[in-house]
Amino acid sequence: MAKLYCKYHRDVPGRHRCGRCGIVYCRQCVTGDAAEPRCPVCTDALASLGIGNTIQPFWQRLPRIFAYPATPGVLGYLAVLSLISIFMGLPLVGLVVALAVTYAILKYGYVILESTAQGNLTPEHVTLKHLDSGNHLPLKQIGVFAVMIMAVVAIAHFVPPLALPAWLFFLLAIPASVIVLATTESFVEAINPLRLAAVMHQIGWSYLVLYAFLILLSVSSGVAQEILANAIPVWLFLMVGTFVGGYFMLIMFHLMGYVVYQYHEQLGYEGVREFEAEPAGAGAAPSTPAASPAAAPSPSAALLQAVDILLAEGKTAEAKQRLAAEVRRSNEPALHARYHKLLLTLGDKDALAKHARRYVALLMQRKERAKAVDVYAAVARRVPGFAVEDPQATFALGTAAAELGRPDVALRALSGYAGRFPDSEHIPAAYFLAAKLLCEHKNDCRQARQILRSLAGRFPGHAMAEQFRQYLAFVERLEGAPSP
């Protein structure tokens, strides 16, 4: 079945589809509660596409599959079995030890296959419960192989022309028999050629890719062990060879389990659950069934995504309405930034000015002075007479603009400050700053002198009075005008 991809993230497999709009969404696009996602466009409840649509093909994650056993728990388990393997060199007892170690590795391999098939992509912790579950799948698998071999021998004896096809089918069906036995625990199902053929058909050409990788892993394990056998003492090889062989064996079981996970819908396997994302580190704890999507976006991120979708669908008014409703009750910077950008694009001057007054004050409170100056300047260019209504924010804005080297913006922000805020304690400082900007950046010392004379006359006892007088003297020297 072909994957469906998110309309707005073309390389991301879809997770939901809207029945009304027909749009396919990935997880980060949807809004609403994680248990009841809704369409960002029409707000209807979304239908799930199933996790099968989002599962990464096994051939795209081979490095992770190869590293799957590389966790402390699994490596420790293999190390213990490797230490026990040193007794394989003993007469009589050695055979028992070899069978026991092989059984323990295969037993855990089936645990891994089943766990992976359910969607758990990190190894299960090894426990006695796993090793003493009572299903004896390794013994059943030996029985399956024995029955298959006897069937091929019987066919060769009674119908010789079919001997070669039967033998080839047996070899090709080995992974399918392991998969069927692990997922059903049924000996009868695992030897049923029709069931095995159905599994291979349901997986399709990917089954041949799986088979090729299993052969490659098996050959690699054999080559590695042969190299070790010729390079190290026998007693050491018994341990290291067991470790290497066990590692490769667990990779193969994990790979087969992942194929079941990837094709669980085609196989009719209903044991799949949704697990949290894999940990980044090899030694991280196993994932657990996710109570809520681990990658679900935050409410503000979900709203912003919904707004982008609405705009892409041409629903500008609805996008504006949703953002406006949210910014009225939220101080989330990302929401205000997006709303400001939208209003600039739409050219809605009234809404732009109304929102910018609050947005600038919010940015100043957050110490984001450069952004506040940019927002003010952008709105002031579009809305004649625009001004911030808070005296503290206005003075802070003018000061920030001056310090950031934007004297025109600072002068515009401070223009008419005393008339707008007659009771503000910042009037002397605001006009002193304006006078300095006029003289030093606008070369308008005449107006600067008038402001300074007014300040010196109105605020003779102010803490900044001496600065007013000194700067006034400096300005008058520049102009060559006598002091009054």
Secondary structure, DSSP 8 states (H G I E B T S, - for coil): ----B-SSSTTSB--EE-TTT--EE-GGG-BS-TTS-B-TTT--B-EE--GGGT---GGG-HHHHHHTT-SHHHHHHHHHHHHHGGGGGSTTHHHHHHHHHHHHHHHHHHHHHHHHHTT--S-----HHHHT-S--HHHHHHHHHHHHHHHHHHHHHH-GGGHHHHHHHHHHTHHHHHHHHHHH--HHHHH-HHHHHHHHHHHTHHHHHHHHHHHHHHHHHHHHHHHHHHHS-HHHHHHHHHHHHHHHHHHHHHHHHHHHHHTHHHHT------B----SSTT-----B-SS-TT---HHHHHHHHHHHHHHTT-HHHHHHHHHHHHTT---HHHHHHHHHHHHHHT-HHHHHHHHHHHHHHHHHTT-HHHHHHHHHHHHHHSTT---S-HHHHHHHHHHHHHTT-HHHHHHHHTTHHHH-TT-TTHHHHHHHHHHHHHHTS--HHHHHHHHHHHHHH-TTSTTHHHHHHHHHHHHHHHT----
